[in-house]
Amino acid sequence: MKKVLTKNINHLLLILKPDRFYKPDWNKYTSRTRQQYACIIAIVLGLMLGCANKDTISQALYIKGDLVLDYQPKSNLVQKQSILSKPKYPVIDVHTHFSGDVTPAFLIEKMDALGIKAIVNLSGGYGVKLDQMLEKFSHYGPDRLIIFCNLDLSKIDDSDFSEQMEAFLSAAHAKGARGLKIFKNLGLTVKDKTGQIVAIDDVRFDPVWEKAGELGMPVLIHTADPVAFFKPTDRFNERLMQLKRHPNWSFYGAAFPERETIIAQRNRVIARHPNTIFIGAHVGNSAEDLTMISKLLDSYPNFYVDVAGRVAELGRQPYTARKFLIKYQDRVLFGTDRYPGKPAQPRYTIYYRFFQTQDEYFDYYDHPFPPAGEWKIYGVFLPDEVLEKIYCKNAQRVLGLR
């Protein structure tokens, strides 16, 4: 790719200065205007070549006339490199997603290899899909392959929506569903027939939250998203590369509610239903502000959080994160937002390293480029009793597992 890029730049420079004996010279006597033109052309060509092969998506760095494609600096720090293939204590992953295409035998094999006692699939669905999920996975290993159900929000305008969802939840529980997962579209994009976005604290859901509490089914709720997703996608956005790769993850603008509005809706629901356990996905989607999450945990004894997909955030603030995890050791659950054996961006061994070691300045990802933000993370070396609670004991208690 570099040879093709260089060849094209040279051809374009000949156009800028039509002299068949001209050879590009980047010393201080070269025309600044020509350098600027050439660099712009190089960037355009680089983007064109990159778009032709999506596997080459990466950073590009432009400094004083030089364009460095696929920028991946290697640290020269000499430090301990811990390799943990298994956790110190068995793990229960309360936040996974997998389809019916995966086999139970495959999952159990990978779980055993990674030291995982049980996993929760949050994508159980409803109707026929839920029945199939429970039959295939939950019945295969009821205390290892756990299924949460989901609500059919397309029925939101039905006059008996609340009654339908209550009945559904009771039936799902009787069939083996252990909890309820609410996706982020509630409060963010789901609209009713009036064209209004349906709020999380809409009274039509109150009977559902109450029924979940009666049945002992925890509600794992994904509310809003990282702060950066609600900010302009510009050079100041710390997740710019991620949002460029996934432009539909940006919720900035008048088409969407303010992030604070959605979070407030969720908090009101937690407060109104103290007998129902709510688990805030992704550290309550506020891992950037552990002070705020701490206040919520102090205020609502029925509120828990999982760490799925947020070790990147926790690991870049190791002092604060360690204090937080120790203080709220009874309210934090292990999760990855992956599943054992998933080939794309595996997280388990990285998470073990984060929780168990004092390693410094290491990648929070196993991927060609940073999938979230441009930073490294540090281990928080949790005490054994805290580690065991976060890895397993808290989830056992919340899910009613043996």
C-alpha positions in Angstrom: 0.0 0.0 0.0 2.9 2.4 0.8 4.5 1.8 -2.6 1.2 2.6 -4.3 0.7 5.7 -2.2 4.2 7.0 -2.9 3.8 6.4 -6.6 0.6 8.3 -6.8 1.9 11.2 -4.7 4.9 11.5 -7.0 2.6 11.5 -10.1 0.5 14.2 -8.5 3.6 16.3 -7.7 4.6 16.2 -11.3 1.2 17.7 -12.1 1.8 20.5 -9.5 5.2 21.2 -11.1 5.3 19.8 -14.7 9.0 19.1 -15.1 9.9 15.6 -16.2 13.2 15.9 -14.3 11.6 16.9 -11.1 12.2 14.8 -8.0 10.3 15.5 -4.8 12.5 17.2 -2.3 11.2 17.6 1.2 14.0 19.8 2.6 13.6 23.2 4.0 13.9 24.8 0.5 10.8 23.0 -0.8 7.8 25.2 -1.4 5.5 25.2 1.6 2.5 25.4 -0.7 3.6 22.3 -2.6 4.1 20.5 0.7 0.6 21.4 1.8 -0.9 20.2 -1.5 1.0 17.0 -1.4 0.0 16.2 2.2 -3.6 16.9 1.4 -3.4 14.6 -1.6 -1.6 11.9 0.5 -4.3 12.0 3.1 -7.1 11.7 0.5 -5.3 8.8 -1.2 -4.7 7.2 2.2 -8.4 7.4 3.0 -9.3 6.0 -0.4 -6.9 3.1 0.0 -8.1 2.5 3.5 -11.7 2.4 2.5 -10.9 -0.1 -0.2 -9.7 -2.5 2.5 -11.8 -2.2 5.7 -9.4 -4.5 7.5 -6.7 -1.7 7.5 -8.8 0.7 9.5 -6.3 2.4 11.9 -4.8 5.6 13.1 -3.1 8.1 10.8 -0.8 10.8 12.1 0.2 14.0 10.3 3.1 16.0 11.6 5.0 18.7 9.7 4.6 17.3 6.3 4.8 13.7 7.2 1.8 11.3 7.0 2.2 8.1 9.1 -0.5 5.6 8.3 -1.4 2.7 10.6 0.2 4.5 13.5 0.7 1.9 16.3 3.5 3.1 18.6 5.2 0.4 20.8 5.9 1.2 24.4 9.6 1.0 25.5 8.7 0.6 29.1 10.3 -2.4 30.8 7.6 -3.8 33.1 5.9 -6.9 34.2 3.7 -8.7 31.7 1.3 -11.0 33.4 -0.4 -13.6 31.4 -3.5 -15.0 33.1 -5.4 -17.7 31.3 -7.8 -18.3 34.2 -9.1 -16.2 37.0 -8.1 -16.7 40.7 -11.8 -17.6 41.5 -14.5 -19.0 39.3 -16.3 -16.3 37.3 -20.0 -15.7 36.6 -20.3 -13.4 33.5 -23.7 -11.7 33.9 -23.4 -9.8 30.6 -23.0 -11.8 27.4 -24.8 -11.9 24.1 -25.0 -14.9 21.8 -27.4 -16.3 19.2 -28.9 -19.7 18.7 -26.1 -20.5 16.2 -23.7 -21.2 19.0 -23.9 -24.7 20.6 -24.1 -25.3 24.3 -21.2 -27.8 24.1 -19.0 -25.2 22.5 -19.8 -22.7 25.2 -19.2 -25.1 28.1 -15.9 -26.1 26.6 -14.7 -22.5 26.3 -16.1 -21.7 29.8 -14.1 -24.5 31.4 -11.0 -23.4 29.6 -11.4 -19.8 30.9 -12.5 -20.7 34.4 -16.1 -19.6 34.0 -18.7 -21.1 36.2 -21.8 -19.6 34.5 -22.8 -17.0 31.9 -26.0 -15.0 31.3 -27.2 -14.5 27.8 -29.1 -11.1 27.8 -30.4 -11.7 24.3 -33.0 -14.3 25.1 -35.8 -12.4 23.3 -39.5 -13.2 23.6 -42.0 -15.5 21.9 -40.7 -18.3 19.8 -37.1 -17.1 20.1 -37.2 -17.2 23.9 -38.7 -20.7 23.9 -35.9 -21.9 21.6 -33.2 -20.3 23.7 -34.5 -21.8 26.9 -34.9 -25.2 25.3 -31.4 -25.2 23.7 -29.3 -23.6 26.4 -31.1 -23.3 29.8 -32.3 -26.9 29.8 -28.8 -28.0 28.8 -27.2 -26.4 31.8 -29.7 -24.5 33.9 -27.1 -23.2 36.4 -24.4 -22.6 33.8 -26.2 -21.2 30.7 -28.6 -18.7 32.0 -31.2 -16.8 29.9 -32.7 -13.4 30.4 -35.8 -12.4 28.5 -36.6 -9.2 26.7 -39.8 -7.1 26.3 -41.7 -6.7 23.0 -41.7 -3.0 22.8 -43.6 -3.0 19.5 -46.7 -3.5 21.6 -46.2 -0.2 23.5 -49.4 1.3 22.1 -51.7 -1.6 23.0 -54.2 -0.5 25.6 -53.3 -3.6 27.7 -49.6 -3.3 27.2 -48.8 -3.5 31.0 -51.0 -6.5 31.5 -49.5 -8.3 28.4 -45.9 -7.7 29.7 -46.8 -8.8 33.2 -48.3 -12.0 31.9 -45.3 -12.5 29.6 -42.8 -12.1 32.4 -44.6 -14.6 34.6 -44.7 -17.1 31.8 -41.0 -16.6 30.9 -40.1 -17.0 34.5 -42.1 -20.3 34.7 -40.3 -21.6 31.6 -36.8 -20.9 33.1 -35.9 -17.2 32.3 -33.9 -15.9 35.3 -34.1 -12.2 34.6 -35.1 -9.3 32.3 -32.8 -7.3 30.1 -33.8 -3.8 28.9 -31.8 -2.5 25.9 -30.7 1.1 25.4 -33.4 1.8 22.8 -35.9 2.4 25.6 -35.6 6.0 26.5 -33.4 6.7 23.5 -35.1 5.7 20.2 -38.3 3.8 20.9 -41.3 5.9 19.9 -45.1 5.4 20.5 -47.8 6.2 18.0 -47.7 9.9 18.9 -44.1 10.1 17.7 -42.7 10.7 21.2 -39.8 8.8 22.5 -41.0 6.5 25.2 -39.4 7.3 28.6 -37.9 4.7 30.8 -40.1 5.9 33.7 -43.3 5.7 31.6 -46.0 4.5 33.9 -46.9 1.7 31.5 -43.8 -0.1 32.7 -44.4 0.2 36.4 -46.3 -3.0 36.7 -43.5 -4.8 34.8 -40.9 -3.6 37.2 -43.1 -4.6 40.2 -43.7 -8.1 38.7 -40.0 -8.6 38.2 -39.4 -7.8 41.9 -42.2 -10.2 42.9 -40.7 -13.0 40.8 -37.2 -12.4 42.0 -36.0 -11.5 38.5 -33.3 -8.9 38.4 -33.6 -6.2 35.7 -30.3 -5.6 33.9 -30.8 -2.3 32.2 -28.7 -0.5 29.6 -29.3 3.2 29.9 -27.8 5.8 27.5 -24.2 5.3 26.5 -20.7 6.7 27.1 -20.5 10.5 27.5 -18.6 10.8 24.3 -21.5 9.4 22.3 -23.6 12.4 23.2 -21.0 15.0 22.2 -20.1 16.4 18.8 -18.1 14.1 16.7 -15.2 16.4 16.3 -11.5 16.7 17.1 -12.2 17.1 20.8 -14.2 13.8 21.1 -12.0 11.2 22.9 -13.8 8.4 21.1 -13.7 10.0 17.6 -12.1 7.0 15.9 -14.8 4.7 17.4 -17.6 7.0 16.3 -16.1 7.3 12.8 -16.2 3.5 12.6 -19.7 3.4 14.0 -21.5 6.6 13.1 -24.8 5.2 14.2 -23.5 5.1 17.8 -23.5 8.9 17.9 -26.6 10.3 19.8 -25.6 13.9 19.6 -28.2 16.4 18.4 -31.9 17.3 18.6 -33.1 14.0 17.4 -32.1 12.4 20.7 -32.8 13.1 24.3 -30.1 14.5 26.5 -28.0 11.8 28.2 -28.7 13.3 31.6 -32.5 13.1 30.9 -32.3 9.4 30.2 -30.2 8.6 33.2 -32.6 10.6 35.4 -35.5 8.5 34.1 -33.7 5.3 35.0 -32.9 6.6 38.5 -36.6 7.5 39.1 -37.6 3.9 38.2 -35.0 2.5 40.7 -36.3 4.8 43.4 -40.0 3.9 42.7 -39.4 0.1 42.9 -37.2 -0.6 45.9 -38.2 -4.3 45.9 -36.8 -4.9 42.4 -33.1 -5.4 41.8 -31.8 -3.2 39.0 -28.3 -3.9 37.5 -26.9 -0.9 35.6 -25.1 -2.2 32.6 -21.6 -1.0 31.9 -21.1 0.5 35.4 -24.4 2.2 35.0 -23.0 3.7 31.8 -21.3 6.3 33.9 -17.8 4.8 34.3 -16.4 8.2 33.5 -17.9 9.6 36.7 -17.5 7.1 39.6 -18.4 9.8 42.1 -21.9 10.1 40.6 -22.4 6.3 40.4 -21.2 6.1 44.1 -24.0 8.5 45.1 -26.6 6.3 43.3 -25.3 3.1 45.0 -25.5 4.9 48.3 -29.0 6.1 47.6 -30.5 2.9 46.2 -29.8 -0.4 48.0 -31.5 -2.2 45.1 -29.1 -0.9 42.5 -26.1 -2.9 41.3 -23.7 -2.4 38.4 -21.8 -4.7 36.0 -18.4 -3.9 34.5 -19.1 -5.2 31.0 -17.2 -3.2 28.3 -15.9 -0.7 30.8 -12.5 -2.0 31.9 -11.1 0.5 29.4 -12.7 3.3 31.5 -11.9 1.8 34.9 -8.4 0.9 34.0 -7.3 4.4 33.0 -8.3 5.7 36.5 -6.8 2.9 38.6 -6.6 4.7 42.0 -10.2 5.9 41.8 -11.5 2.6 40.4 -9.7 0.5 43.0 -11.3 2.5 45.8 -14.7 2.3 44.1 -14.5 -1.5 43.6 -13.4 -2.1 47.2 -16.1 0.2 48.7 -18.9 -1.3 46.6 -17.5 -4.8 46.6 -21.0 -6.2 47.3 -22.7 -4.4 44.5 -20.4 -4.9 41.5 -20.9 -7.8 39.1 -18.5 -9.3 36.5 -19.4 -9.0 32.9 -17.7 -8.7 29.5 -20.4 -8.0 26.8 -18.9 -10.9 24.9 -19.2 -14.7 25.3 -16.6 -17.4 25.9 -15.1 -18.4 22.6 -16.1 -15.3 20.6 -13.3 -14.6 18.3 -13.8 -10.8 17.9 -12.1 -8.7 20.6 -11.9 -11.4 23.4 -11.9 -9.8 26.8 -11.7 -12.5 29.6 -7.9 -12.7 30.1 -7.5 -8.9 29.8 -10.2 -8.5 32.5 -8.5 -11.0 34.8 -5.2 -9.1 34.4 -7.0 -5.8 35.2 -8.7 -7.1 38.4 -5.8 -9.3 39.7 -2.5 -7.7 38.9 -0.4 -4.5 39.5 0.6 -4.4 35.8 0.9 -0.9 34.3 0.2 0.7 31.0 -1.1 -2.2 29.0 -3.7 -2.6 26.2 -7.3 -2.9 27.2 -8.0 -4.7 23.9 -6.8 -7.6 21.8 -7.4 -5.9 18.5 -5.4 -4.2 15.7 -6.4 -0.7 17.0 -8.0 0.8 20.1 -11.7 0.1 19.9 -12.8 2.8 22.4 -10.3 5.5 23.2 -6.6 6.2 22.7 -5.2 5.1 26.1 -3.7 2.3 28.1 -4.9 0.8 31.4 -3.5 -0.3 34.8 -4.3 -3.2 37.0 -6.1 -2.7 40.3 -4.9 -5.8 42.2 -8.0 -6.3 44.3 -7.9 -8.1 47.6 -9.0 -11.8 47.4 -12.2 -11.3 49.3 -13.2 -8.4 47.0 -12.2 -10.4 43.9 -14.2 -13.4 44.8 -17.3 -11.3 45.4 -17.1 -9.5 42.1 -16.1 -12.6 40.1 -18.8 -14.9 41.5 -20.4 -14.4 44.9 -22.5 -11.3 44.1 -23.9 -12.8 41.0 -24.7 -16.0 42.9 -26.7 -14.0 45.4 -28.5 -11.8 42.9 -29.4 -14.7 40.5 -30.2 -17.2 43.3 -27.6 -19.7 42.1 -26.1 -22.5 44.1 
